[in-house]
Amino acid sequence: MAAKLTLGPLLYNWPPEKWRDFYFRVADEAPVDIVYLGEVVCSKRLPFITPNLSEVTERLIAGGKDVVYSTLALIMNQHERAMVADLAGAAEQLIEANDISAVSLLGGKPHVIGPYINTYNEGTAAYFIERGAVRIVLPAELPLDSLSALVDSGAELEMQVFGRLPLAISARCYHARSQNLHKDNCQYVCGEDADGMEVETLDSEKFLAVNGTQTLSHSYYNLAAELDLLAEHGITHFRLSPQNIDMVAAAKCFRDRLQGAIDTDQALDQLQTYSHGVPFANGFLKGQPGLQWTPAQIGAE
């Protein structure tokens, strides 16, 4: 199978016009094959994107992209469950299930298992495939050695290769708490940080980012040096997670790297320019602490 470049769901709370225009540009200019749309982090943000969702979907499809709708990573009440059930019953596109309850709501329909559902071994993969999963987005913390066990699962395998990593999600809103606000009266303060709110240690070292109820890595995960190796280990889809940078340029860089038009050093130089000083990390794939960064490919250090 030819490698597919995908754009994961936007995790941040951007203004509706910025959200819409971002995807319009992706539709017209970004060399990605699949775009995931939807709110993953907080259901309170859904009213901001819903009015533009149909128009954005149509624009993406007209631009030659396949569209997948992503669901919430944490479903906490009947209202949120009902929203996912309505989506599962009405959507013509594939749906990415990010909470295990969404898998049951999909009722055996073809769907994608998202990275928020822990698929660590072939037994778990087989369970989901039996229930209709056609693609599995693997958790980012899986080391390279673990990928080999999943190659023969029968599903397409996807892995994030760029962007801040989702590390945890909570019922509490860290963003609101930082402003002495309650979650129910958060005033959408998460919208003030288009790339997440950076968190520092007591020694003033940046190490995490907060996005509403979600905890992300501070570093951008970057596997541009490992794309060929991942393909050899069964990864067919390579995910970019949207950041508040020029994602069209980043997508072109990864497309050129997948096609062999540029080498690893050129790709890393370009991505460093686009990332405006945010550090890179690739430790998880190498079985190291996730925040570590080794630019050389595994086996070539």
N, C-alpha and C positions, 0 to 999 in steps of 0.2 A: 504494500500500500504506500502511495506517495505521502510524504510528510504533510500534515495539516497544521497551519498556524492559526491559533484561536485567540480571541480576546475575551477574557473572563469578565464577569459582571463588575460594573463600577461599584466600589465599596463605599465611597465617600458621599456626603450630602452636598452636592453641588446645586446651585440655583437651577430651576427648571430650564431656562433658556440656554445656560451653559451646557447642561446635560444633553439637551436636544441637539445643539450645534456640534457638540463633540461627536455624537453618533452620525450626524449628517456628514461630517468630514471623514469619519471612518468609512462610511458607505461609499463615498466618492473617491477616496485617495488611499486608504490603507490596504496593503496586500495581505489581508487575512482571509481565511476561508470560512470561519465560523465566529459569530458574535453571540455572547451570552448577555441577555437583558434581564433586568429585574432587581428588586430590592432584597438583599441578603441579610442585612444587618438589623434594621429596625422598621417595623411595620408602620410607625408614625410618619415615615418619609414617603410612603407609597402615594399619597394624594398629590405629591409634587411631580411625580414622573408619569402617573397614569394618564393625564390628558394628552401627553405626547407619545405614548407608547405605540399606538397603532400607526401613527405617521412615521415614527422612527423605524418600526418593523418593516413597513412597506419600502421605505427608502433603502434600508439595508438589503432587502431581497432584490430590489431593482438594481442595486450595485453588485449583485452576484454573490452575496454572502448568505450562508445558512444561519438561521436565527434559532437560538435555544432560550427558553425562559427559565430563569433561575428562581428558586424558592428560598424562603427564610432559612437561616442556619439554626434558628432556635424558635420553635413554635411553642408558645407559652399559654395560650388560652383558646377558647372555642371560636372566637372571632378570627384569629389567625389561622386556625385549622380550617375554618369554612372558606377563607380566601384561597387557600391552597387547593381545597376540594373543588372550588369553582374553576380554578385555573386548570386543574387536571381534567375536568369534564368538558371544558370548552376550547382549550388551546389546540390549534392545528400544528403548532411547532412541537419539537421535542421539549421535554421539561427536565431540568436538572434538579434532582432531589438533594437538598442539603441537610435535611432533618429526617431521621428514620421514619417518622410518622408519615412523611410525604411519600415514602416508598409504598406503604400500604394504601394510601389514597390513590395512587396511580393505577392500582388494580390490575397489574400485569401488562399495562401498555408499555410500548418501547419508551425508554427514558435513559437519562444519564445520572450516574451516581456522582455527586459532587465531592469536593475535597474535605468537607466538614463531616462526612461520614467515614469512619475509620475502616479502610480496606487494606489490611496489612498482610493478608495471606490468601492462598488459592482457595481455601475453604470458604472464606467470606465472599470472595469474588464469585464463586460458583453459586452461592446462595442468592446473590443479587441477580445474576444472569438468569437463573431459573424463574425469577419474578419479573423479567422483562428488561433488565439493564442491557443496553447495547454499547455503552461506553462508561468507563470508570475513570474519574479524575482522582489520581492517587494523592494521599496526604504528602505534603512536601517533606516531612521529616524522614521518609523512607530512604535508607542508604541504597547505593547501587546494588549491593549483593542481594537485597530483598526483591529487586525487580525481576530477577531471573525466574523466581517461583511463580510469577503472575503472567508470564509471556503466553502460556498455553491456555489461558483462562477462557478464551473464545470471545472476549469483548475487546473493543478498541481501548487502548490505554492512553490517558492524557496526564501531563504533568506540567506544573507551573515552572517556567524557565526565566521569568522576569517579573519584578515588582515586589512590593512589601508582602511578606508572608502572613496569612491569617494564623495566629497562634492560639487564640482562645476567644470565646464569646460568653457573655454573662447576662443574667437577668437585670443586673444593675448597670446604670449608665455612668461610666467614669467621666465622660465629658461634662455632664450635668453636675456631678459631684465636685468637679474642679472649680466650678463657678458658684458653689454653695446653692445649687438648685436641686429640686427633687425631679426624678425621672418623669413624673406625670406633668410637671411644669418646667420642662427642660429649656423652653424657648429656642429649641433647635440650635443650641450653641455649637454643635458639631459642624454646622455649616460654616463656622469661622475658620476652620482648618481644612483647606481643600486637599491636603495630602496627609491628613491625620495630625494630631497634636503630639509633638515630640516629648518624650519622657526621659528625664535624666536621673542618674544615680546621685547619691549624696556627695560623690566626688565630681559632680557636674559632667559625667560622661553620658552621652546619648546612647540609649540601648533599646528603647521600645517606642512605639507610636500608638496612640489611643484614637479610636474612631467610634465615638458613641459607646456602645456596649462591647465593642470589639477591641482586642489587643492584637497589634501587628508588630512585626519586626521593624526596627528602625532602618536597617539596611535594606537595600533592594536585592532580593535574591536574583542571581545572574548565572545562568548555565550556558551562556553563549559558547564557552569553550568545550562543552560536553554534549552538544547536540548529536554528533555522529555516534558517540558512545551510547547515549540514551536510545537512539534508533536501533542500535545493535542489541539492546536489551528489551526491545519490544514496545517502546514508546512510539505511538503513531501520531499523537496530537501534542503540540507544544503551546502552552498557554502563556500569554502576556497578561498581567494584571494591570488595569489602567491606573496611572499615576497622573499627577498634575504637571505633566511635562509634555513634550511633543511626542505623543504616542504613535502618530503616523510615521515619523522619522524612525522611532524605535522599531516599529513593525517592519519597515523597509530594511533596516539593519539585520533583523533576524531572518527575513526572507532571503536576503543576499547571502547570509551565512549558511542557511539550509541548502541553497542552490550552489554553493561553492564559489560565488562571485567575489567574496572577500574572505580573508583568513581570520583566524581568531584574534590576532593582535589588532587588526583593523576594526573588527567588531567591538572589542573592548574599548578601544580609543573613542569610537563614535558614541557608544553608550555612556561612557564617562562624561563626554561633553553634554549629552542630553540630560544627564541626571543631576547636573548643577551641584556637585559636591557631595551628594548622598553616597555613602560607602556601599560597596557590594559585599555579598556573602554567598558562600556555596558549601558551607560546612556539612549540612545534613547529608548531602549526597555522598560525601566522602567518609561518613561515619564519625564526624567530628562535631564539636559544638556548632550549632547552626550559624552563629554570627561570624565564624571564621571565614577568611577569604584566601584562597589559593588560586591564582589565575591560571596556572598550568593545568592541563587535562590530567585526569586520574591516570597513573601509570607513566606520566611524563615529567613528574616533578624531578 
